[in-house]
Amino acid sequence: MAYSHFRQLDYDGKDFQGTWNWQLGNHLEGSLGATYAQSLAPYTDFQSRERNLRVQRRQFVDGAWRMHPSWRVRGAASRDKYTYELLVQRYNDRTQDAVEAGFDYLPRSGSSAGLVARRLTGKYLNKRIIAGLVRDDDYEQDELKARVVWRATPILTVQGLAGYAKRKNAQAGPHDVGGFNGRVTADYSPRQKLRLNGALWREFAAIDNYYYTFSLNRGASLGASWDAMAKVRFDSSLSVEQRSYEGRLLPNSPGDLSDTLRTATFGATWVPAQSLQFSTSFIHQERSGAQFLGNGSFKANTVSVNANAQF
């Protein structure tokens, strides 16, 4: 990636993925894999003109046992590791281990319903120093959620993973947070060439901030995709997300800090051949920021043109 103005941000991106899908007989199946991605870390919550590469590494394994034609049990484990190039951002270096187990009921209709229990364990590799004290910002998050895939009609499918989640911190300061947590999506195809989708979510998420350790995100989105011709597709979407900053590390910092990001996109894709694709998109974003953290309000317009060839 090369920039015409901020040339110090030029970088070479890397993206690798390997997955082994296995099956044993008619009842056991799963996958084992790893990913590696190197890219420029977002500057949404951090102001700097220096390059800050972020490396994301992930290893995962999962398996499922079809113990009965209508019942399935499953388990999974994964590790995510994030490291940052810029020295002043290395307080964000962290690992997150996830372990989950659950079961699904599989009726003949093609829908499914189940329950999943999950534990996330996060560890920060470099401790923060605030007011002369070394902070331990490690955390555990326990979740118990319902997992549903409802094929209501041949043209409408609703999926949800939602339930209760509680986030506990290793050290006093950030208060423990619990409550409803999850995401629901819907896909609707009223015409063969027209597809609509929507989503609602309320989720905990990590943030790149020195004085707050995570946020509670609430959002909604709508999208549409239209196959105008055999080789031409148009896509559009609208989304809004509010982040409430949690896990504050300074006792005098605001306890009700939040920001809101609104995004609208429109794009077109042309596929003249099976291995060749051209696309263009327009993105408009508006944010009402949190001045206390220095991530103020902004409006931004982005136009991109892409070409992709596969050999």
Protein Blocks (a to p, Z undefined) as FASTA:
>chain_A
ZZfklmmlgccdddddddddddehjlbgcddddddddddddfkloccfbdcddddddddd
dddddfbfkbccdddddddddddfblklmmmgccddddddddddddfkopacdddddddd
dddfbdcdeehiacdfbdcdddddddddddfbfkbccdddddddddddfbghiacdeddd
ddddddddfbfkbccdddddddddddddfkbcbdcdddddddddddfbfkbccddddddd
ddddehiabfkbcfkbccddddddddddddfbfkbccddddddddddddfknopacdddd
dddddddddZZ
